[in-house]
Amino acid sequence: PLSLSLSLSPSLSPPPLPHLHHPPTSAPKITLSPSDCEAIRLGAVHAVSQLILDLNSKLVHFVVLLLVPLLRRMSDSSHAVRVAAACCFGFLTSLLPLAQGLPASPHLSQAQRSQLNRDRFFLNQLLDNKRTPPFRLPPRLRLNVPLREYQQEGLNWLAFLRRFGLHGILADDMGLGKTLQAATIMAAACADQERSWAKWR
């Protein structure tokens, strides 16, 4: 069985990959996790780009495993990494409907299957904010006004984005409480930060 294992060197150019004419039978091993070296992060995204060029829709069994790390790289400090990751993410998102309901590839390791389940759960919340768990204020914070249902949903969404380090926009009509929701999540973030600092005192 074909196994793709890429060792990325610190180069701004994507590593040379073979042109593959058959779907892979194991998940590509590409590190898209944070690194201090911009070249390594960009090289990893370029490797995914090359896989897309070579395999196209044959990546459907592995699209979920690639989407979530790419999403994190779309918030990268490097403009080049963000742009490259966004291009890859845009294409792979178009394959996501094809991946829905597909059984996991039998060639995935147990660790990859566990990661696949976590990433599917994450993407379900990302694509449908009604699936995000309700956000509860830290005990020492108290709102003087009750949140309406749609405001609680907006707060849940903001908390979800914050938990995963993602960017987003809360876009409602004027007068529906965006300021209240934003102030609430910022106050909660400050309370969390103070609590974490207190551990070091």
Secondary structure, 3 states (H helix, E strand, C coil): CCCCECCCCCCCCCCCCCCCCCCCCCCCECCCCCCCCHHHHHHHHHHHHHHHHHHHHHHHHHHHHHHHHHHHHCCCCCHHHHHHHHHHHHHHHHHHHHHCCCCCCCCCCHHHHHHHHHHHHHHHHHHCHHHCCCCCCCCCCCCCCCCCHHHHHHHHHHHHHHHCCCCCCCCCCCCCCHHHHHHHHHHHHHHHHHHHHHCCC
